[in-house]
Amino acid sequence: MLLCRMDELEPNASRGFKVDGISLFCVRKEEQVFAYINNCPHRGVPLEWQPDTFLDVEKQFIQCATHGALFTIEAGECVAGPCPGEKLTPVRVTIEAGEIHVDL
């Protein structure tokens, strides 16, 4: 399923989407894109504190706005906060002809 064009997601930025009633988000790290279900494994709440704001200030980690847990962008694993070792639910991403697609 097409989410957006690659040039619509800035490098080192994040963006939320709603697909078939499922809330998810993508993070672009240079030319790679990672996608996860928008749900904190600790609290079961959405991660962002403002629309499309899923990253910490330094844009090094995905951050839960509810309790500050930090997750790696590449694996979605919690490395700081109340749920170390727990992971975000990944969504398979492919990039074809400059378009970002997900497989739910």
N, C-alpha and C positions, 0 to 999 in steps of 0.2 A: 504494500500500500504506500502510495506517495505521500510524504509529509511536507516537503518543501524542496526548493532548489538549494544547492550547497551555498550559493552566494547570498542566500537569505538568512544564513546562520554565520555570524561573524566568527573568526578564529578566537578561541579562548572565551567563548560565550555559551550561554544556555538558552533554551526556549522550550516552553511547555506546549503540549498538544492534547486534544481530545479526539480519540479515534474509536469509533463504534462504542461510545460511552465509557471508554477507558482513558484515564488521565495518565499521560506519560510525558517524559521530557528527554531532550537530546542535549548533549554537550559536545561542542566541537573543540578538539585539541589539535591545532594546526590543520592537517588534512584528514585526520581521523574523526569519526563521529561515534559516540557511545550513547545508547538509549536505555532508559530504565522506567519501570512503572513508578508513578509519582506517589509513593507510599513509604513512610518511614517504617523499617522493620521493628523498631522499638515501641512506637506509639500508634502506628496504623493511621497516621495523619499525613496530609500533603506536606512536601518538603519546603516549598518556596514561601518566602515572607512577602514578596511582591510578585506580580506576574513576570514570568520568565527569569526570575532571580533565584537560581539554584546553587550558585557558587559562592564560596567565601570571598572576602575582600581581595585577597591576593590571586584569586582564580586558580588555586592549586587543588582545591577539594570541593566536592559537593557538600553542602551544609544544610542540616535540618534546622529550620527556623524555630521550631518548638523548643528544642533543648540543646542545640548547638553541636550535635554529633557531626563528625567529619567522615566522609566516605571518599575512597580513591575514585578518581574519574575513570580509570581504566578497568577496574574490577568491581566497583561499587561496594567495597568492603569497608566497614567501619574501623577507623584507626584511632579515633578519639571520641570520648563521650560515653553515654551509659550503655552502649550496646556493642562493645568491641568484638570483632570477629563476625558479627552478623552482616548480611549482605543485602543490598537492594536487588530487586528482581530485574534481571536484564531483559532487553528486547533485542532481537536480532536485527541488525542494520546492514543494508547494502547501499552502495553508492553506484549509480548507473547514469552515465551521460550527464553528470553534474547534478543529479537528483538524489535526494535522501529517501530511501524506502525502508519500511519496517515490516516485519513478519510477526503478526500477533498470534 
